[in-house]
C-alpha cells in the first residue's frame, strides 16, 4: 500500500490505498518510514503523493480503535521524511487530513490540486496530534493559524492554504506530477553534496 518508484535520482513514494481514501495503517507508516530512509541513501529528490482523489484521510479507523493514535510509527514516518537530505516535495492529489498532515509538513515543499481540503480534527475527536506537527505547522503558517486548525477545528480550502503558506502552489490534477518534477529539476541536475548543503543551510544548520 506504499508504492515506491525510483526514476534516476528521484524517488516517488505513493500512498496507494484509494479504496480507503489512503487511510494510514501502522504497517503503511512503517513502510513509509522505510521508503524515505532508503531514498536518503541514493536520491536527490523525494516526491510524496497519493493514489486516487484523496492524498490521505489520516489514520485508519480500525487502527485507531486498536491504539494506532499512540503509535511511534507516526513520528518515525514524518521523521524519516524530514531527515531526507535532499529536496522533498508533497504532491497533494487531494485532501490532506488528520495524522497524514505530519508526512506533508515534513516535506520541504507542498503543492496541491484545487479541490484539496486541509483539516486536522484532533480537538473534535479528542486525539492528540503527532508531537512534531504543531511546531512544524506553526513554523509554516504562524501560531494563530495553527491554532485555528488544531484548536478551532477549522477546515480550509486550497486557496486559503496557499494564502496562509501551508502549500506553495496550486496546480491542475493533470499537471501535478509535471509541476513536482519542474520544482525538482534544479536539484536533480545539481551535485548531490551541493543539494545536501543547501538543504542544511535553509534548515538553519551548516554542519
C-alpha positions as CSV (number, residue, x, y, z in Angstrom):
1,X,0.0,0.0,0.0
2,X,3.1,2.2,-0.1
3,X,4.4,2.2,-3.7
4,X,7.9,3.2,-4.4
5,X,9.2,4.2,-7.8
6,X,12.8,5.3,-8.4
7,X,13.5,7.3,-11.6
8,X,17.2,8.0,-11.6
9,X,17.9,10.4,-8.7
10,X,14.2,10.9,-7.9
11,X,12.2,8.7,-5.6
12,X,8.4,8.7,-5.9
13,X,6.5,7.4,-2.9
14,X,2.8,6.9,-3.3
15,X,0.2,6.2,-0.6
16,X,-1.8,3.6,-2.5
17,X,-5.0,2.6,-0.7
18,X,-7.5,4.6,-2.7
19,X,-10.4,2.4,-1.8
20,X,-10.0,3.6,1.8
21,X,-9.1,7.2,1.0
22,X,-5.5,6.3,1.6
23,X,-6.1,6.0,5.3
24,X,-2.8,5.0,7.0
25,X,-2.3,1.8,9.0
26,X,0.7,1.1,11.2
27,X,2.2,-1.1,8.6
28,X,1.8,1.6,6.0
29,X,3.5,4.1,8.3
30,X,6.4,1.7,8.8
31,X,6.7,1.2,5.1
32,X,6.7,4.9,4.5
33,X,9.5,5.4,7.1
34,X,11.5,2.6,5.4
35,X,11.0,4.0,1.9
36,X,12.1,7.5,3.0
37,X,15.1,6.2,4.7
38,X,16.1,4.1,1.7
39,X,15.6,7.1,-0.6
40,X,18.0,9.1,1.5
41,X,20.8,6.8,0.5
42,X,20.5,7.3,-3.2
43,X,18.1,10.0,-4.3
44,X,18.4,13.8,-4.6
45,X,14.7,14.3,-4.6
46,X,11.8,12.6,-2.8
47,X,8.2,13.2,-4.1
48,X,5.3,12.0,-1.9
49,X,1.9,11.7,-3.4
50,X,-1.3,9.6,-3.1
51,X,-3.3,7.4,-5.4
52,X,-6.8,8.4,-6.4
53,X,-8.6,11.6,-5.5
54,X,-7.5,12.0,-1.8
55,X,-4.0,12.3,-0.6
56,X,-4.9,10.7,2.7
57,X,-7.8,10.8,5.1
58,X,-5.4,10.3,8.0
59,X,-5.5,7.3,10.3
60,X,-7.2,4.1,9.6
61,X,-10.3,4.0,11.8
62,X,-9.9,0.3,12.8
63,X,-6.3,1.1,13.7
64,X,-7.3,4.0,15.8
65,X,-9.6,1.7,17.9
66,X,-6.6,-0.6,18.4
67,X,-4.3,2.2,19.6
68,X,-2.8,3.5,16.4
69,X,-3.1,7.1,17.6
70,X,-0.4,6.5,20.2
71,X,2.0,4.6,18.0
72,X,5.5,5.8,17.5
73,X,5.1,4.9,13.8
74,X,3.7,8.4,13.1
75,X,6.8,10.2,14.2
76,X,9.1,7.5,12.6
77,X,7.5,8.2,9.3
78,X,7.5,12.0,9.4
79,X,10.9,12.0,11.0
80,X,12.3,9.9,8.1
81,X,10.9,12.3,5.6
82,X,12.2,15.3,7.5
83,X,15.6,13.7,7.6
84,X,15.8,13.2,3.9
85,X,18.9,15.2,2.9
86,X,17.7,16.4,-0.5
87,X,14.6,18.2,-1.7
88,X,11.3,16.7,-0.6
89,X,8.0,17.6,-2.2
90,X,4.5,16.7,-1.2
91,X,2.4,16.5,-4.3
92,X,-1.1,16.6,-2.8
93,X,-3.5,15.0,-5.2
94,X,-6.5,15.7,-2.9
95,X,-7.5,16.3,0.6
96,X,-4.9,16.2,3.4
97,X,-6.4,15.3,6.8
98,X,-5.6,14.3,10.3
99,X,-2.4,12.3,11.0
100,X,-1.4,12.4,7.3
101,X,-0.6,16.1,7.9
102,X,2.7,15.0,9.5
103,X,4.2,13.5,6.4
104,X,3.3,16.6,4.3
105,X,4.6,19.0,6.9
106,X,7.9,17.1,7.0
107,X,8.4,17.9,3.3
108,X,10.3,20.9,2.1
109,X,7.6,22.0,-0.4
110,X,3.9,21.2,-0.8
111,X,1.8,21.6,-4.0
112,X,-1.9,20.7,-4.3
113,X,-4.8,20.4,-6.6
114,X,-7.6,23.0,-6.4
115,X,-10.1,20.6,-4.8
116,X,-7.8,19.7,-1.9
117,X,-9.1,20.5,1.6
118,X,-7.0,20.6,4.8
119,X,-8.1,19.8,8.3
120,X,-6.7,18.2,11.5
121,X,-9.7,17.2,13.7
122,X,-7.8,16.3,16.9
123,X,-9.9,18.7,19.0
124,X,-13.3,17.3,17.9
125,X,-12.1,13.7,18.1
126,X,-10.3,14.0,21.4
127,X,-6.9,12.9,20.0
128,X,-3.5,14.5,20.1
129,X,-1.5,15.4,17.0
130,X,1.8,13.9,16.3
131,X,4.3,15.6,18.7
132,X,6.3,17.3,15.9
133,X,3.2,18.5,13.9
134,X,2.2,21.6,15.9
135,X,5.7,23.2,15.7
136,X,6.1,22.4,12.0
137,X,2.6,23.7,11.3
138,X,3.2,26.9,13.3
139,X,6.5,27.5,11.6
140,X,4.7,27.5,8.2
141,X,1.5,29.4,8.9
142,X,2.1,31.1,12.3
143,X,0.9,30.2,15.8
144,X,-2.6,31.7,15.5
145,X,-3.4,30.0,12.2
146,X,-2.0,26.7,13.5
147,X,-4.4,27.1,16.5
148,X,-7.3,27.7,14.0
149,X,-6.7,24.3,12.6
150,X,-5.8,22.4,15.7
151,X,-7.8,24.0,18.4
152,X,-10.5,25.7,16.3
153,X,-11.0,22.6,14.2
154,X,-11.2,24.7,11.0
155,X,-11.2,23.1,7.6
156,X,-9.6,25.3,4.9
157,X,-9.5,25.0,1.1
158,X,-6.5,25.1,-1.2
159,X,-6.7,28.9,-1.9
160,X,-6.7,29.6,1.8
161,X,-3.9,27.1,2.4
162,X,-1.8,28.9,-0.3
163,X,-2.5,32.3,1.2
164,X,-1.5,31.0,4.6
165,X,1.7,29.4,3.4
166,X,0.6,25.8,4.1
167,X,1.1,25.0,0.5
168,X,3.4,26.6,-2.1
169,X,1.5,26.2,-5.4
170,X,-1.9,25.1,-6.7
171,X,-2.0,23.2,-10.0
172,X,-4.4,21.2,-12.0
173,X,-4.6,17.4,-11.3
174,X,-3.3,16.6,-14.8
175,X,-0.2,18.8,-14.2
176,X,0.5,17.8,-10.6
177,X,3.3,15.3,-11.5
178,X,4.9,17.6,-14.0
179,X,4.8,20.6,-11.6
180,X,6.5,18.5,-9.0
181,X,9.2,17.5,-11.5
182,X,9.7,21.1,-12.6
183,X,10.3,22.1,-8.9
184,X,12.8,19.1,-8.7
185,X,14.6,19.9,-11.9
186,X,17.4,22.1,-10.4
187,X,18.1,19.7,-7.6
188,X,18.2,16.7,-9.9
189,X,20.8,18.4,-12.1
190,X,23.0,19.6,-9.3
191,X,25.8,17.9,-7.5
192,X,24.4,15.7,-4.6
193,X,26.7,17.3,-2.0
194,X,25.5,20.8,-3.1
195,X,21.9,19.8,-2.8
196,X,22.5,18.5,0.7
197,X,24.4,21.6,1.7
198,X,21.7,23.9,0.6
199,X,19.1,21.8,2.4
200,X,21.1,22.1,5.6
201,X,21.6,25.8,5.2
202,X,17.9,26.5,4.6
203,X,17.1,24.4,7.6
204,X,19.3,26.7,9.7
205,X,22.3,24.4,10.0
206,X,25.8,24.5,8.4
207,X,27.3,21.2,9.7
